[in-house]
């Protein structure tokens, strides 16, 4: 039973990594092209998926393309200074 559970967990991680890689924007993927990450996930079970999460997945923090984030008036120092 423990072996079956380990195999199911590895399969779930591989499927999740493939779906995540296929839905990510190709220009935001790090280190290798997206198609090569998908090949690595399939051919290197477990290791390819962990590599995707650690090295290839686009970073979610920050703003994309230098876009400014909208700031609420009470958090904007310029607005508070003008009061």
N, C-alpha and C positions, 0 to 999 in steps of 0.2 A: 504493500500500500504506500509506503513512503516514496518508493521509486516512481510510482505512477503520479503522485502528487508533484514531485520534482519535475517530471517530464511535462505535466500539464502547466506548471508555472512557467517553465522555459518556453513552451509553445505560446502561452498567453503574452509573454514579454516580446517574443518575436513578432506576433501578429500586431501588437500595439505599436511596436517600433516601425513596422512596415506601413501601417496606416498613418502614423505620425509623419514619417518621411514622405509619403506620397501626398500629404496635405500641406506640407510646408512649401513656402515659396522658394523656387529654385535659386533665386539670387541672394537669399539670406542664409543658405546652408553653408556651414563652415567646413574647411579642410579638403573636402572632395566634392565632386558633382553629386547631385541627389541620386542619379541612377546608379552610380558606383556604390553609394551607401546602401541602396536597396539590395544590390548584388551581395555586398559584404554581410548584410543582415541574414540573407538566405543561406549563403555558403558557409558562414561561420556562426552556427547557432549559439546563441547566448553571448559570445564575445562580440559579434557584429552589432547586436542590439545594444549591448552595454557601451560599445564604442560610439554608436549613434547618440545615445543619451549624454555621454560625457564629452564628446569631441565634435559631433556633426550637427547637432540640433541647434537651430537659431536661438540666440539669447532672447529672452522675453523682457528683460529690463530695459529701461530707457525709452527714448522716443525714436521712431524710425525717420530717417531722412532729414533730421534737424528740425522737425516740426515742434513748435512750442506747445506746451500743455496749457490749457485754460486754468487760470487761478481764480479761486473765489475771492470776492472783494475783501473779506476780512483776513485773507492770507497774502494779499498783495501789498507790499511795503509802500509802493508809490501811491496807491489809493489811500492808505492810512495816513500818509504824510500830508495829503491834500485836505484832510478833514479839518 
